[in-house]
């Protein structure tokens, strides 16, 4: 899988994740990662799922920041969590981490499922 193809797959998966999150289905990030894991090799699915989740959630967070300004809400969340010195950095990083982990675990689950389903076949017939 070439670099352009990998980038295309990540952008398409991130777009699917964005659409899911916009419509309130945050778990679509996991499903998109699972689809990646089921379709592409595991060594590429893990980074692709992680990047897609991180990209999608990061882009949506940046969009909300540009549109509404998340500073006061992020400061409040940081204060509730006890991170007043770091300000809004902690909630932003944790939000992006959620997207990354959803994509990663989805890709892992998809790759593991594919491995179990095709465990009886030789590697050349996959």
Phi and psi in degrees as GROMACS dihedral restraints (atoms count N, CA, C in turn):
[ dihedral_restraints ]
;  ai    aj    ak    al  type     phi  dphi    fc
    3     4     5     6     1   -74.3    20    10
    4     5     6     7     1   170.0    20    10
    6     7     8     9     1   -62.4    20    10
    7     8     9    10     1   -39.6    20    10
    9    10    11    12     1   -67.5    20    10
   10    11    12    13     1   -41.6    20    10
   12    13    14    15     1   -63.7    20    10
   13    14    15    16     1   -42.8    20    10
   15    16    17    18     1   -61.3    20    10
   16    17    18    19     1   -45.8    20    10
   18    19    20    21     1   -61.7    20    10
   19    20    21    22     1   -41.2    20    10
   21    22    23    24     1   -62.5    20    10
   22    23    24    25     1   -44.4    20    10
   24    25    26    27     1   -62.3    20    10
   25    26    27    28     1   -42.6    20    10
   27    28    29    30     1   -64.9    20    10
   28    29    30    31     1   -43.4    20    10
   30    31    32    33     1   -66.0    20    10
   31    32    33    34     1   -41.7    20    10
   33    34    35    36     1   -64.5    20    10
   34    35    36    37     1   -44.5    20    10
   36    37    38    39     1   -63.5    20    10
   37    38    39    40     1   -39.7    20    10
   39    40    41    42     1   -65.1    20    10
   40    41    42    43     1   -37.8    20    10
   42    43    44    45     1   -64.6    20    10
   43    44    45    46     1   -39.6    20    10
   45    46    47    48     1   -64.0    20    10
   46    47    48    49     1   -43.1    20    10
   48    49    50    51     1   -62.0    20    10
   49    50    51    52     1   -43.7    20    10
   51    52    53    54     1   -59.6    20    10
   52    53    54    55     1   -45.8    20    10
   54    55    56    57     1   -61.0    20    10
   55    56    57    58     1   -41.5    20    10
   57    58    59    60     1   -62.8    20    10
   58    59    60    61     1   -46.0    20    10
   60    61    62    63     1   -66.7    20    10
   61    62    63    64     1   -38.5    20    10
   63    64    65    66     1   -60.7    20    10
   64    65    66    67     1   -38.1    20    10
   66    67    68    69     1   -91.5    20    10
   67    68    69    70     1    12.6    20    10
   69    70    71    72     1    87.1    20    10
   70    71    72    73     1     5.0    20    10
   72    73    74    75     1  -102.7    20    10
   73    74    75    76     1    73.1    20    10
   75    76    77    78     1   -61.8    20    10
   76    77    78    79     1   -25.2    20    10
   78    79    80    81     1   -73.0    20    10
   79    80    81    82     1    -8.2    20    10
   81    82    83    84     1   -62.4    20    10
   82    83    84    85     1   -26.5    20    10
   84    85    86    87     1   -60.0    20    10
   85    86    87    88     1   -41.5    20    10
   87    88    89    90     1   -63.4    20    10
   88    89    90    91     1   -44.6    20    10
   90    91    92    93     1   -65.1    20    10
   91    92    93    94     1   -39.2    20    10
   93    94    95    96     1   -64.0    20    10
   94    95    96    97     1   -41.1    20    10
   96    97    98    99     1   -63.2    20    10
   97    98    99   100     1   -40.9    20    10
   99   100   101   102     1   -63.6    20    10
  100   101   102   103     1   -38.7    20    10
  102   103   104   105     1   -64.7    20    10
  103   104   105   106     1   -41.0    20    10
  105   106   107   108     1   -61.6    20    10
  106   107   108   109     1   -44.7    20    10
  108   109   110   111     1   -64.2    20    10
  109   110   111   112     1   -30.6    20    10
  111   112   113   114     1   -78.7    20    10
  112   113   114   115     1   -24.0    20    10
  114   115   116   117     1  -101.8    20    10
  115   116   117   118     1   -41.9    20    10
  117   118   119   120     1  -108.1    20    10
  118   119   120   121     1   160.7    20    10
  120   121   122   123     1   -57.7    20    10
  121   122   123   124     1   148.2    20    10
  123   124   125   126     1   -58.7    20    10
  124   125   126   127     1   -37.2    20    10
  126   127   128   129     1   -65.7    20    10
  127   128   129   130     1   -21.4    20    10
  129   130   131   132     1  -101.8    20    10
  130   131   132   133     1   -25.9    20    10
  132   133   134   135     1   -68.3    20    10
  133   134   135   136     1   -38.6    20    10
  135   136   137   138     1   -62.5    20    10
  136   137   138   139     1   -51.9    20    10
  138   139   140   141     1   -65.8    20    10
  139   140   141   142     1   -35.6    20    10
  141   142   143   144     1   -65.6    20    10
  142   143   144   145     1   -44.5    20    10
  144   145   146   147     1   -63.7    20    10
  145   146   147   148     1   -42.4    20    10
  147   148   149   150     1   -63.4    20    10
  148   149   150   151     1   -47.3    20    10
  150   151   152   153     1   -64.9    20    10
  151   152   153   154     1   -39.8    20    10
  153   154   155   156     1   -63.3    20    10
  154   155   156   157     1   -45.1    20    10
  156   157   158   159     1   -64.5    20    10
  157   158   159   160     1   -45.2    20    10
  159   160   161   162     1   -63.9    20    10
  160   161   162   163     1   -44.3    20    10
  162   163   164   165     1   -63.1    20    10
  163   164   165   166     1   -46.9    20    10
  165   166   167   168     1   -62.5    20    10
  166   167   168   169     1   -51.6    20    10
  168   169   170   171     1   -69.5    20    10
  169   170   171   172     1   -34.4    20    10
  171   172   173   174     1   -68.1    20    10
  172   173   174   175     1   -42.0    20    10
  174   175   176   177     1   -64.9    20    10
  175   176   177   178     1   -43.0    20    10
  177   178   179   180     1   -65.7    20    10
  178   179   180   181     1   -37.2    20    10
  180   181   182   183     1   -66.7    20    10
  181   182   183   184     1   -41.3    20    10
  183   184   185   186     1   -64.7    20    10
  184   185   186   187     1   -39.4    20    10
  186   187   188   189     1   -62.1    20    10
  187   188   189   190     1   -45.4    20    10
  189   190   191   192     1   -64.8    20    10
  190   191   192   193     1   -36.1    20    10
  192   193   194   195     1   -64.2    20    10
  193   194   195   196     1   -44.6    20    10
  195   196   197   198     1   -66.8    20    10
  196   197   198   199     1   -38.8    20    10
  198   199   200   201     1   -78.4    20    10
  199   200   201   202     1   -44.5    20    10
  201   202   203   204     1  -116.0    20    10
  202   203   204   205     1   -23.9    20    10
  204   205   206   207     1    77.6    20    10
  205   206   207   208     1    99.9    20    10
  207   208   209   210     1   -91.3    20    10
  208   209   210   211     1     5.2    20    10
  210   211   212   213     1   -52.2    20    10
  211   212   213   214     1   -56.6    20    10
  213   214   215   216     1   -60.5    20    10
  214   215   216   217     1   -41.7    20    10
  216   217   218   219     1   -66.6    20    10
  217   218   219   220     1   -41.1    20    10
  219   220   221   222     1   -66.9    20    10
  220   221   222   223     1   -39.5    20    10
  222   223   224   225     1   -62.7    20    10
  223   224   225   226     1   -41.7    20    10
  225   226   227   228     1   -64.0    20    10
  226   227   228   229     1   -44.2    20    10
  228   229   230   231     1   -62.4    20    10
  229   230   231   232     1   -42.0    20    10
  231   232   233   234     1   -62.4    20    10
  232   233   234   235     1   -40.2    20    10
  234   235   236   237     1   -66.2    20    10
  235   236   237   238     1   -40.1    20    10
  237   238   239   240     1   -63.6    20    10
  238   239   240   241     1   -37.4    20    10
  240   241   242   243     1   -80.1    20    10
  241   242   243   244     1    -9.3    20    10
  243   244   245   246     1    90.0    20    10
  244   245   246   247     1    16.9    20    10
  246   247   248   249     1  -109.4    20    10
  247   248   249   250     1    55.8    20    10
  249   250   251   252     1   -69.1    20    10
  250   251   252   253     1   -28.3    20    10
  252   253   254   255     1   -70.1    20    10
  253   254   255   256     1   -34.6    20    10
  255   256   257   258     1   -85.6    20    10
  256   257   258   259     1   -14.1    20    10
  258   259   260   261     1    67.8    20    10
  259   260   261   262     1  -140.2    20    10
  261   262   263   264     1   -79.9    20    10
  262   263   264   265     1     2.4    20    10
  264   265   266   267     1   -63.9    20    10
  265   266   267   268     1   -43.8    20    10
  267   268   269   270     1   -63.1    20    10
  268   269   270   271     1   -49.5    20    10
  270   271   272   273     1   -61.9    20    10
  271   272   273   274     1   -35.7    20    10
  273   274   275   276     1   -66.8    20    10
  274   275   276   277     1   -46.4    20    10
  276   277   278   279     1   -64.1    20    10
  277   278   279   280     1   -42.1    20    10
  279   280   281   282     1   -66.1    20    10
  280   281   282   283     1   -36.2    20    10
  282   283   284   285     1   -64.8    20    10
  283   284   285   286     1   -44.0    20    10
  285   286   287   288     1   -66.0    20    10
  286   287   288   289     1   -35.5    20    10
  288   289   290   291     1   -64.4    20    10
  289   290   291   292     1   -36.0    20    10
  291   292   293   294     1   -60.1    20    10
  292   293   294   295     1   -47.2    20    10
  294   295   296   297     1   -61.3    20    10
  295   296   297   298     1   -43.9    20    10
  297   298   299   300     1   -61.2    20    10
  298   299   300   301     1   -46.6    20    10
  300   301   302   303     1   -69.3    20    10
  301   302   303   304     1   -34.9    20    10
  303   304   305   306     1   -62.9    20    10
  304   305   306   307     1   -45.3    20    10
  306   307   308   309     1   -64.9    20    10
  307   308   309   310     1   -41.3    20    10
  309   310   311   312     1   -65.8    20    10
  310   311   312   313     1   -47.9    20    10
  312   313   314   315     1   -67.3    20    10
  313   314   315   316     1   -34.6    20    10
  315   316   317   318     1   -63.8    20    10
  316   317   318   319     1   -44.7    20    10
  318   319   320   321     1   -63.5    20    10
  319   320   321   322     1   -39.9    20    10
  321   322   323   324     1   -63.2    20    10
  322   323   324   325     1   -46.0    20    10
  324   325   326   327     1   -63.4    20    10
  325   326   327   328     1   -41.6    20    10
  327   328   329   330     1   -65.1    20    10
  328   329   330   331     1   -42.5    20    10
  330   331   332   333     1   -66.8    20    10
  331   332   333   334     1   -39.7    20    10
  333   334   335   336     1   -66.0    20    10
  334   335   336   337     1   -40.9    20    10
  336   337   338   339     1   -64.2    20    10
  337   338   339   340     1   -43.5    20    10
  339   340   341   342     1   -62.3    20    10
  340   341   342   343     1   -39.5    20    10
  342   343   344   345     1   -63.9    20    10
  343   344   345   346     1   -40.2    20    10
  345   346   347   348     1   -70.9    20    10
  346   347   348   349     1   -42.8    20    10
  348   349   350   351     1   -64.7    20    10
  349   350   351   352     1   -40.3    20    10
  351   352   353   354     1   -98.3    20    10
  352   353   354   355     1    17.6    20    10
  354   355   356   357     1   -67.1    20    10
  355   356   357   358     1   -25.7    20    10
  357   358   359   360     1   -83.7    20    10
  358   359   360   361     1   -11.1    20    10
  360   361   362   363     1   -97.4    20    10
  361   362   363   364     1   156.5    20    10
  363   364   365   366     1   -74.1    20    10
  364   365   366   367     1   159.1    20    10
  366   367   368   369     1   -64.7    20    10
  367   368   369   370     1   -30.0    20    10
  369   370   371   372     1   -73.8    20    10
  370   371   372   373     1   -21.3    20    10
  372   373   374   375     1   -89.2    20    10
  373   374   375   376     1    -1.6    20    10
